[in-house]
Amino acid sequence: MALPQVQSVSSVLNDWKDPLSGLSLGAMNAVRNVEERNGRLYIALEFGYPVALQKIEMTAQLLNDLQVALEEPVDDSVFDISITQKVSAIQRQTSVAALSGVKNIIAVASGKGGVGKSATTINLALALRDEGARVGVLDADIYGPSQPVMLGIAANTKPEIKDEKYFVPIEAHGLQSMSMGYMVTEKTPMVWRGPMVSSALVQMVNQTLWSDLDYLLIDMPPGTGDIQLTLAQQVPCSGAVIVTTPQTIALLDAQKGIEMFAKVQIPCLGIVENMATYICENCQTPAHIFGQHGGKKIADEYGVPLLGSLPLDPAIREGLDCGRPIIVDAPESATSNAYRVIARNMAVQLYKASLGQQQAAPTIAVTED
């Protein structure tokens, strides 16, 4: 069987729509090479966001679409498809210098406490890790740091100090991490005023030796106060994700978070709706304990994506309490897969923002009315 023409295949590839982003490979500049090698047609694709878990499914879909698009039948065996990834760094218009060793910084925030923001941060970081990205987490909750416990870091673990100035991040489950929880004991209260807290955050961000990270996820404290403003003014944040529950009160506070990031010109990548549904262990009947469709409502109102919804799953809490996040402890569970979907959507939205895609970073009008 004769090989299809390189030009014909290239044309099909450039028009092919990536099922995850909805963009054509041509628009993404993802087609790196198409050439004949040893009687086969070699295709090299490179994506700007992590796709390690999607390669098999993506290759199968691409082969099927090539078969349909080409004018004559072609055996799949003539194609040799290579899919790699190179995470893009979003370049914001800001006077703040880029952070050494980090391509993208994503703030995971909420308007109020108790919505599962820290649990979401950890599991989204692990989901990105599973997709082949290098990921770090920064616990920005100075008063109540929880990441060390959630990551299973032994008590009294301290970061190594290099050159008498820099912290070496502590690694757990393939993540680089830094937290005030490594500096103090669990029983030590942080009786600090706002400026001290802000200074501590900036120090942890800038004086940690992050190593070649594609993404640094910052677990923000709840609210819209000093730390949030410090982040916007002194940290080169690429985008923000808002975590909320469907409950009306939580949604009101989430709105404040969205508007705050809009005012400081940090793109809102989307909404994560947590605790959306509880499945009864006995009868398997779903119950919407905190309301229904709240996340979609606020996403639609502000013109940002709903990245996904997560269940009220006891396994999330149980895993984090013993330092084994659910993606580590039950990687094949429905909840773990939900985290992976959200992480992929978040990475895609950030990638679109790096291309200047309007839908990834909409202009949110904020008035005093």
Secondary structure, 3 states (H helix, E strand, C coil): CCCCCHHHHHHHHHHCECCCCCCECCCCCCEEEEEEECCEEEEEEEECCCCHHHHHHHHHHHHHHHHHHCCCCCCHHHEEEEEEECCCCCCCCCCCCCCCCEEEEEEEECCCCCCCHHHHHHHHHHHHHHCCCCEEEEECCCCCCCHHHHCCCCCCCCCEEECCCEEECEEECCEEEEEHHHCCCCCCCCCCCHHHHHHHHHHHHHCECCCCEEEEEEECCCCCCHHHHHHHHHCCCCEEEEEECCCHHHHHHHHHHHHHHHHCCCCEEEEEECCCCEECCCCCCEECCCCCCHHHHHHHHHCCCEEEECCCCHHHHHHHHCCCCHHHHCCCCHHHHHHHHHHHHHHHHHHHHHCCCCCCCCCCCCCCC
